[in-house]
Amino acid sequence: MLLIECPWCGPRDEQEFGYGGEAHIVRPADPHALDDAAWGEYLFMRTNRKGAHRERWVHSEGCRRWFNVVRDTVSHEILAVYRVGEAPPAAGRRGE
Amino acid sequence: MSEQPFRLFAGGRVDRERPLDFVWAGRRLQGYAGDTLASALLANGIHLVGRSFKYHRPRGILSAGAEEPNALVQLERGARTQPNLRATQVELYAGLHAEPQNCWPSLELDVGAINGLVSRLLPAGFYYKTFMWPRDGWMVYERFIRRAAGLGRAPSEGPDPDVYDKMHVHCDVLVVGAGPAGLAAALAAGASGARVILADEQSEPGGSLLATRETLDGEPAARWVERALADLGAMDEVRVLPRTTVFGYHDHNYLTLAERVTDHLPPGSAPDRPRQRLWKVRAREVVLATGAHERPMVFAQNDRPGIMLAGAARTYVNRYGVRPADRALVVAADDGAYAAAVDLADVGVEVTVVDVRAQAPACAEQARARSIEVLAGHGVVRTFGGSRVRAAEVAPLDGTGAGWAGGARTLRCDLVAMCGGWNPTVHLFSQSGGRLAWNAERACFVPAEARQRVRVAGAANGTFSLAAALTEGRAGGDAAARAAGFSGGADVALPAAEEGAEPAPTRALWSLPTRPPGGAPAKHFVDFQNDVTANDVALAAREGYRSVEHLKRYTTTGMGTDQGKTSNVNALGILAGLLGREVPEVGTTTFRPPYTPVTFGVLAGRDVGALADPVRTTPMHRWHVAQGARFEDVGQWKRPWYYPRPGESMHDAVSRECLAARNAVALLDASTLGKIEVRGPDAGELLDRIYTNGFKKLPVGRCRYGLMCREDGMVLDDGVSARLADDRFLVHTTTGNAARVLAWLEEWRQTEWPELRVWCDSVTEQWATASLSGPFARRLLGELTRDIDLDPEAFPFMAWRAGTVAGIPARVMRVSFTGEQSYEVSVGAGFGLALWTAIALAGERYGLTPFGTETMHVLRAEKGFIIAGQDTDGTVTPHDLGLGAMVARHKDFIGKRSLARADTLRADRKQLVGLRTDDPREVLPEGGQIVARAGGRPPVPMLGHVTSSYWSANLGHSIALALVKGGHARLGESLVVQLPQRSVPVTVVAPTFLDPDGERMRG
């Protein structure tokens, strides 16, 4: 079980959190300007990265806040934690 | 009562002043406090303890610990019975009752041994080869095979009478294993002031020190163990957990431990304590001092009772005071065997040593000094005996070890003690993600690169000498404490250990020659628990199963409850030899938790029965109970299902409630409906983006039914929202979806639109809601309120008003899920019961009838109103539901773009329709599959399924809702609902069965 550092509450067990998939997928400003393929890309396609992966978590059984995590998908090491709206730290770009 | 004929007069850690009676296989026997079931059986001369899994061969006790593959027993009876326990780990207590497993009719006379005679029919992969034809045959074979080749039985009585606990703890250093290295590590870490947990699976700490005659500081090693424990006991931050198996090493140094608190006591004798306790430990640093498991040697008929690991024989002598035999043959590929030979000889056992290495090692001198014959360069050809080994043939090996270099001679023996080398217990290290490396000198895998914050010390690290293990343990404990921010443990004094001779390398002879000189080949067992032989491994390799993972699954090597602790490395070695590769090139299979099996009880802890899940009840619950309501679980809520009167069936009660709601007035507890307050200047904007229809322009005082979709266009939930103020909405959700919808709103609000000034709060439990439905609803409510104008002009359908009902401040909403004239009265939760009681009293003269969820479902289905999650399943769009009119054209919302995807526009999507059965009394089962016509050869195309189905007392016929391919274009079409034994003809109709224009609810 991961130990996740909530940027608002501090380190807590994974079971207090919900997983929200890949981070920084921005909803298109005008979805109707997209063709089916482009909309499908936004809706369904994810990078499934091996290594440093930026992903969303929510502290469901705590402060209920969403935040971002950079996690190594091989070792499960958490490389960084940052709030919504903050730029991903440099570590998050490792392996890109 | 037995005399314990094989018990030594003195020695060992058993208490001869405390004899314990126990029952094994129906026989009353005696052992001593401090025994395991295995040592007590051996003291009584009992070696035959079970039958093997596949061939039902007689099997004995192989080991003295967690790695035991053979001696699996069924412990105790009734609700406390436990299968597959290792006799080598079951501590003896007074009155213990154990039975062997997997033998019928009895241990000595076993009809299943017939399998042994037909064993050529059961080669590697026999499941796959034999039973795959005819196609359905496996169903028949499986029952037979499982019975013939089963393990123990799960308890058939319940519930479990024992209590289990859980602990969640953090520590600086967790030390696993309390042998020499672990004790030294705990002393060093403890001296630094770090919070230390020392967990050990045995009944008392000490590990190998309790099983040898080695000395520390010139005294028996057990003395030092006592001193070390006293020192640890004096450290406030150190906790020692005996009888505690660390069974899982998970991510981020999270480890799971099972403590057997009272398993060593007679069942039920310690009612004030739990039986077992689960420890969930988050450790900053971990030191693994888990020791090593000895490897069996693979030779012909190496599985007879009386053939055991050399270290186990030594343990039974030294720790348990048992003389396991009169004449022993010790088979060595490693120096460890000589210590066993010496210890056996010193308690009067006549010993011969056979060493597969060409040269006897230096330590053989100790054996020769005791007149023990040492045959270097020899191996075991085969063994003889039935329920106990009685002789073995030995012969000189040729240089390669693949054949014999001379004739065999027969040695009489009633014990064969074998030492094929030692496997460091790397299970937890491997579970932690650590990489292993091959140590050629000692022919074993050792920990290499760690992935987590873990160190390994002692035999677990391939450090087999006592002095070195102590030093490494101390260094590991000190380094772990330092890494956790503590210091000062490096100077802890260590005892002086005897210096032994430099050990000779282990010979990696994975299998002795298959064929005896001039004889037919016999079975060389690799995996005792699953009856896998060297031949099976060879067959699998010939058939192309060359990856270890394939080999494991095809032959089932290592797939028993012992997870191959004694077999995996031998199987790898044999495979490597066949493939002409080195062992490390072949690699190992994955080690997975649990290290040894754990009970379901300890994992569940106290979260069973009423504590398995929280129960939520409404403020009116007491009234429902008093009225004899039957309840339905909706999520965690207990909702009244129906209110039977004396003598009424469910059908009668629901029909009566349905008629009352349409013809008089009826009352539903709607408190469980999810309620979310959405507040802020941008509240309307948020709802506009979430719902398919518009909310921004909804006037204060009005309500609107809304649908929300996921981004893929599929309906997520529905419900009515009321505008309480310009900047404040009350959003209702389906009862079971309340938490999900709140999370959905939060997700979008926080991650996509943080600029919106809006906040969401769950208020579900702040309100109690009584919902009145029926033609007399308005008149009844009128008697209870003076300050709310109920005139339909002043208070129209889909409006809400604040006022006083029965003297209680209330919010009243004119919304209807039943299709009747309906008012939902909400008051603060604390007033819920008072409101309800007042309504019930005032309603008496209107024939007010309480109704439950079943009637609610019937009434809403008569109107064709959906229930999200019942009539939808995450694959249904608003258009599929016939609710396309609710999809706004001139704004965007979550999921809108997806509604224009090619797939969501298909005409043959499953769409919501009504079904009428040709026979009006036939009520279809929900989930019933719909096809075009009866009969036909499979595969029959499925058109859809029934989602809701009821008897409608109001209409006098059954009604059903269904999702049907292209359903909207099929109105009037005849289809068939296919049931297991028959088919029911139906007609597709519009999903609204009653009052399609809604005059009743609007009136």
Interface residues (C-beta under 8 A of the other chain):
Chain A: M1 L2 L3 D13 G18 G20 R27 D30 P31 H32 L34 D36 W39 G40 L43 R56 V58 S60 R64 R65 W66 S75 H76 I78 V84 G85
Chain B: H250 D251 H252 N253 Y254 R282 G433 R451 E711 D712 A743 E746 E747 Q750 T751 E752 P754 D892 K896 R897 S898 A900 R901 A902
